[in-house]
Amino acid sequence: MLEQTFIHIPGIGKRTEQELWASGICSWDDADLFEKRFGHVSARLQQKLDDYIPRSREAIKHKDAGFFERLSALGEAWSNSGARLRLIFLPTKNPTIR
């Protein structure tokens, strides 16, 4: 589920995240595909995605919950327990998630 959010990326808020989902970019994998982004994503947003998605994947791999701290500031739920990364999954308005 975490791979379907962009809101932890600086400069991306709830509105931009919803616009990405509406344009068919519903996951980090989608954002990696040029054909999904072409015509839907500005050069500035594309650069942010290119910079932060690999870093986000690394943070998950290394269980670095601090990387996703911005989610907490935005009212999204996550929990850091010691060295473990625990996530609380909440309902989302992403139309591709059922």
TIRO-2110 file (N, C-alpha, C; in Angstrom, 1 decimal):
// TIRO-2110
0.8, -1.2, 0.0, N, 1, A
0.0, 0.0, 0.0, CA, 1, A
0.9, 1.3, 0.0, C, 1, A
2.0, 1.3, 0.7, N, 2, A
2.8, 2.4, 0.8, CA, 2, A
3.3, 2.8, -0.6, C, 2, A
3.5, 1.8, -1.5, N, 3, A
4.0, 2.1, -2.8, CA, 3, A
2.9, 2.8, -3.7, C, 3, A
1.8, 3.1, -3.1, N, 4, A
0.7, 3.7, -3.9, CA, 4, A
0.4, 5.1, -3.4, C, 4, A
1.4, 5.7, -2.6, N, 5, A
1.2, 7.0, -2.1, CA, 5, A
2.4, 7.8, -2.6, C, 5, A
2.2, 9.1, -2.8, N, 6, A
3.2, 10.0, -3.2, CA, 6, A
3.3, 11.2, -2.3, C, 6, A
2.4, 11.2, -1.3, N, 7, A
2.3, 12.4, -0.4, CA, 7, A
3.5, 12.6, 0.5, C, 7, A
4.3, 11.7, 0.7, N, 8, A
5.5, 11.8, 1.5, CA, 8, A
6.6, 12.6, 0.8, C, 8, A
6.4, 12.8, -0.5, N, 9, A
7.4, 13.5, -1.4, CA, 9, A
7.2, 15.0, -1.2, C, 9, A
8.2, 15.7, -0.8, N, 10, A
8.1, 17.2, -0.6, CA, 10, A
7.5, 17.8, -1.9, C, 10, A
6.5, 18.7, -1.7, N, 11, A
5.9, 19.4, -2.8, CA, 11, A
4.7, 18.7, -3.4, C, 11, A
4.4, 17.4, -2.9, N, 12, A
3.3, 16.7, -3.4, CA, 12, A
2.3, 16.6, -2.2, C, 12, A
1.1, 17.2, -2.4, N, 13, A
0.1, 17.2, -1.4, CA, 13, A
-1.0, 16.3, -1.9, C, 13, A
-2.1, 16.3, -1.1, N, 14, A
-3.2, 15.4, -1.4, CA, 14, A
-3.8, 15.7, -2.8, C, 14, A
-3.9, 17.0, -3.2, N, 15, A
-4.5, 17.3, -4.5, CA, 15, A
-3.6, 16.7, -5.6, C, 15, A
-2.3, 16.9, -5.6, N, 16, A
-1.4, 16.4, -6.6, CA, 16, A
-1.4, 14.9, -6.6, C, 16, A
-1.5, 14.3, -5.5, N, 17, A
-1.5, 12.8, -5.4, CA, 17, A
-2.8, 12.3, -6.1, C, 17, A
-3.9, 13.0, -5.8, N, 18, A
-5.2, 12.6, -6.5, CA, 18, A
-5.1, 12.8, -8.0, C, 18, A
-4.5, 13.9, -8.4, N, 19, A
-4.3, 14.1, -9.9, CA, 19, A
-3.5, 13.0, -10.5, C, 19, A
-2.4, 12.6, -9.8, N, 20, A
-1.6, 11.5, -10.3, CA, 20, A
-2.4, 10.3, -10.5, C, 20, A
-3.2, 9.9, -9.5, N, 21, A
-4.1, 8.7, -9.5, CA, 21, A
-5.1, 8.8, -10.7, C, 21, A
-5.7, 10.0, -10.8, N, 22, A
-6.7, 10.2, -11.9, CA, 22, A
-6.1, 10.1, -13.3, C, 22, A
-4.8, 10.4, -13.4, N, 23, A
-4.1, 10.3, -14.7, CA, 23, A
-3.6, 8.9, -15.0, C, 23, A
-3.8, 8.0, -14.0, N, 24, A
-3.4, 6.6, -14.2, CA, 24, A
-2.0, 6.2, -13.6, C, 24, A
-1.5, 7.2, -12.9, N, 25, A
-0.2, 6.9, -12.1, CA, 25, A
-0.6, 6.6, -10.7, C, 25, A
-0.9, 5.4, -10.4, N, 26, A
-1.4, 4.9, -9.1, CA, 26, A
-0.4, 4.3, -8.2, C, 26, A
0.8, 4.1, -8.7, N, 27, A
1.8, 3.4, -7.8, CA, 27, A
3.2, 4.0, -8.2, C, 27, A
4.2, 3.6, -7.4, N, 28, A
5.5, 4.0, -7.8, CA, 28, A
6.0, 3.3, -9.1, C, 28, A
5.5, 2.1, -9.3, N, 29, A
5.8, 1.4, -10.5, CA, 29, A
5.3, 2.2, -11.7, C, 29, A
4.0, 2.6, -11.6, N, 30, A
3.4, 3.4, -12.7, CA, 30, A
4.3, 4.7, -13.0, C, 30, A
4.7, 5.3, -11.9, N, 31, A
5.5, 6.6, -12.0, CA, 31, A
6.8, 6.4, -12.7, C, 31, A
7.3, 5.1, -12.7, N, 32, A
8.6, 4.8, -13.4, CA, 32, A
8.4, 4.7, -14.9, C, 32, A
7.2, 4.5, -15.3, N, 33, A
6.9, 4.3, -16.7, CA, 33, A
6.8, 5.6, -17.5, C, 33, A
7.6, 5.8, -18.5, N, 34, A
7.6, 7.0, -19.3, CA, 34, A
6.2, 7.2, -19.9, C, 34, A
5.7, 6.1, -20.5, N, 35, A
4.4, 6.2, -21.2, CA, 35, A
3.3, 6.6, -20.3, C, 35, A
3.4, 6.3, -19.0, N, 36, A
2.3, 6.7, -18.1, CA, 36, A
2.4, 8.2, -17.7, C, 36, A
3.7, 8.7, -17.6, N, 37, A
3.9, 10.0, -17.2, CA, 37, A
3.8, 11.0, -18.4, C, 37, A
4.1, 10.6, -19.6, N, 38, A
4.1, 11.5, -20.7, CA, 38, A
2.8, 12.3, -20.9, C, 38, A
2.9, 13.6, -20.9, N, 39, A
1.7, 14.4, -21.0, CA, 39, A
0.9, 14.6, -19.8, C, 39, A
1.2, 13.9, -18.7, N, 40, A
0.5, 14.1, -17.5, CA, 40, A
1.3, 14.7, -16.3, C, 40, A
2.6, 14.7, -16.5, N, 41, A
3.4, 15.1, -15.4, CA, 41, A
4.4, 16.2, -15.8, C, 41, A
4.4, 17.3, -15.1, N, 42, A
5.4, 18.4, -15.5, CA, 42, A
6.8, 17.9, -15.3, C, 42, A
7.7, 18.6, -15.9, N, 43, A
9.1, 18.3, -15.7, CA, 43, A
9.6, 18.4, -14.2, C, 43, A
9.1, 19.4, -13.5, N, 44, A
9.4, 19.5, -12.1, CA, 44, A
8.9, 18.4, -11.3, C, 44, A
7.6, 18.0, -11.5, N, 45, A
7.1, 16.8, -10.8, CA, 45, A
7.8, 15.5, -11.2, C, 45, A
8.1, 15.4, -12.4, N, 46, A
8.8, 14.2, -12.9, CA, 46, A
10.2, 14.1, -12.2, C, 46, A
10.9, 15.2, -12.0, N, 47, A
12.2, 15.2, -11.3, CA, 47, A
12.0, 14.8, -9.9, C, 47, A
10.9, 15.2, -9.2, N, 48, A
10.7, 14.8, -7.8, CA, 48, A
10.4, 13.3, -7.7, C, 48, A
9.6, 12.8, -8.6, N, 49, A
9.3, 11.4, -8.7, CA, 49, A
10.6, 10.6, -8.9, C, 49, A
11.4, 11.1, -9.8, N, 50, A
12.7, 10.4, -10.1, CA, 50, A
13.6, 10.4, -9.0, C, 50, A
13.6, 11.5, -8.2, N, 51, A
14.5, 11.6, -7.0, CA, 51, A
14.0, 10.8, -5.8, C, 51, A
12.7, 10.9, -5.6, N, 52, A
12.2, 10.3, -4.3, CA, 52, A
11.7, 8.9, -4.4, C, 52, A
11.3, 8.4, -5.5, N, 53, A
10.8, 7.0, -5.5, CA, 53, A
11.9, 6.0, -5.3, C, 53, A
13.1, 6.1, -5.9, N, 54, A
14.2, 5.2, -5.5, CA, 54, A
14.5, 5.3, -4.0, C, 54, A
14.6, 6.5, -3.5, N, 55, A
14.9, 6.8, -2.1, CA, 55, A
13.8, 6.1, -1.2, C, 55, A
12.5, 6.2, -1.6, N, 56, A
11.4, 5.6, -0.9, CA, 56, A
11.6, 4.1, -0.8, C, 56, A
11.9, 3.5, -2.0, N, 57, A
12.1, 2.1, -2.0, CA, 57, A
13.3, 1.6, -1.1, C, 57, A
14.3, 2.4, -1.1, N, 58, A
15.5, 2.1, -0.2, CA, 58, A
15.0, 2.2, 1.3, C, 58, A
14.2, 3.2, 1.6, N, 59, A
13.8, 3.4, 3.0, CA, 59, A
13.0, 2.2, 3.4, C, 59, A
12.1, 1.7, 2.6, N, 60, A
11.4, 0.5, 2.9, CA, 60, A
12.3, -0.7, 3.1, C, 60, A
13.2, -0.9, 2.2, N, 61, A
14.2, -2.0, 2.2, CA, 61, A
15.0, -2.0, 3.5, C, 61, A
15.4, -0.7, 4.0, N, 62, A
16.2, -0.6, 5.2, CA, 62, A
15.3, -0.3, 6.4, C, 62, A
14.0, -0.4, 6.3, N, 63, A
13.1, -0.2, 7.4, CA, 63, A
13.3, 1.2, 8.1, C, 63, A
13.5, 2.2, 7.3, N, 64, A
13.7, 3.5, 7.7, CA, 64, A
12.4, 4.3, 7.8, C, 64, A
11.7, 4.1, 8.9, N, 65, A
10.4, 4.8, 9.0, CA, 65, A
10.5, 6.3, 9.1, C, 65, A
11.7, 6.8, 9.6, N, 66, A
11.9, 8.2, 9.6, CA, 66, A
11.8, 8.9, 8.3, C, 66, A
12.1, 8.2, 7.2, N, 67, A
12.0, 8.8, 5.9, CA, 67, A
10.6, 9.2, 5.6, C, 67, A
9.7, 8.5, 6.1, N, 68, A
8.2, 8.8, 5.8, CA, 68, A
7.6, 9.6, 6.9, C, 68, A
8.4, 10.3, 7.6, N, 69, A
7.9, 11.2, 8.7, CA, 69, A
6.9, 12.2, 8.3, C, 69, A
7.0, 12.7, 7.1, N, 70, A
6.1, 13.7, 6.5, CA, 70, A
4.7, 13.2, 6.5, C, 70, A
4.5, 11.9, 6.4, N, 71, A
3.1, 11.3, 6.4, CA, 71, A
2.5, 11.6, 7.7, C, 71, A
3.2, 11.5, 8.8, N, 72, A
2.7, 11.8, 10.1, CA, 72, A
2.2, 13.3, 10.2, C, 72, A
3.0, 14.2, 9.7, N, 73, A
2.7, 15.6, 9.8, CA, 73, A
1.5, 15.9, 9.0, C, 73, A
1.2, 15.1, 8.0, N, 74, A
0.0, 15.3, 7.1, CA, 74, A
-1.2, 14.6, 7.7, C, 74, A
-1.1, 13.9, 8.8, N, 75, A
-2.2, 13.2, 9.4, CA, 75, A
-2.4, 11.8, 8.9, C, 75, A
-1.4, 11.3, 8.2, N, 76, A
-1.5, 9.9, 7.7, CA, 76, A
-0.9, 9.0, 8.8, C, 76, A
-1.3, 7.8, 8.9, N, 77, A
-0.9, 6.9, 10.0, CA, 77, A
0.2, 6.0, 9.6, C, 77, A
1.2, 6.0, 10.5, N, 78, A
2.3, 5.1, 10.4, CA, 78, A
2.9, 5.0, 11.8, C, 78, A
3.6, 4.0, 12.1, N, 79, A
4.2, 3.8, 13.4, CA, 79, A
5.6, 3.2, 13.3, C, 79, A
6.5, 3.8, 14.1, N, 80, A
7.9, 3.3, 14.1, CA, 80, A
8.1, 2.7, 15.5, C, 80, A
8.4, 1.4, 15.5, N, 81, A
8.6, 0.7, 16.7, CA, 81, A
10.0, 0.1, 16.7, C, 81, A
10.9, 0.8, 17.4, N, 82, A
12.3, 0.4, 17.4, CA, 82, A
12.9, 0.4, 16.0, C, 82, A
13.5, -0.7, 15.6, N, 83, A
14.1, -0.8, 14.3, CA, 83, A
13.1, -1.3, 13.3, C, 83, A
11.9, -1.7, 13.7, N, 84, A
10.9, -2.2, 12.8, CA, 84, A
10.1, -1.2, 12.2, C, 84, A
9.7, -1.4, 11.0, N, 85, A
8.8, -0.5, 10.3, CA, 85, A
7.5, -1.1, 10.2, C, 85, A
6.5, -0.5, 10.9, N, 86, A
5.1, -0.9, 10.9, CA, 86, A
4.3, 0.1, 10.3, C, 86, A
3.4, -0.3, 9.5, N, 87, A
2.4, 0.6, 8.8, CA, 87, A
1.0, 0.3, 9.2, C, 87, A
0.2, 1.3, 9.3, N, 88, A
-1.2, 1.1, 9.5, CA, 88, A
-1.9, 1.5, 8.2, C, 88, A
-2.6, 0.6, 7.6, N, 89, A
-3.2, 0.8, 6.3, CA, 89, A
-4.6, 1.4, 6.5, C, 89, A
-4.8, 2.5, 5.9, N, 90, A
-6.1, 3.3, 6.0, CA, 90, A
-6.8, 3.3, 4.7, C, 90, A
-8.1, 3.5, 4.7, N, 91, A
-8.8, 3.6, 3.4, CA, 91, A
-8.3, 4.7, 2.6, C, 91, A
-8.2, 4.6, 1.3, N, 92, A
-7.7, 5.6, 0.5, CA, 92, A
-8.7, 5.9, -0.6, C, 92, A
-8.5, 7.1, -1.2, N, 93, A
-9.4, 7.5, -2.3, CA, 93, A
-8.8, 7.1, -3.7, C, 93, A
-7.7, 6.3, -3.7, N, 94, A
-7.1, 5.8, -4.9, CA, 94, A
-8.1, 4.9, -5.6, C, 94, A
-8.5, 5.3, -6.8, N, 95, A
-9.6, 4.5, -7.4, CA, 95, A
-9.1, 3.1, -7.9, C, 95, A
-7.8, 2.8, -7.9, N, 96, A
-7.4, 1.5, -8.4, CA, 96, A
-7.3, 0.5, -7.2, C, 96, A
-7.4, 1.0, -6.0, N, 97, A
-7.3, 0.1, -4.9, CA, 97, A
-8.7, -0.4, -4.5, C, 97, A
-8.8, -1.7, -4.4, N, 98, A
-10.1, -2.3, -4.1, CA, 98, A
-10.1, -3.1, -2.8, C, 98, A
END
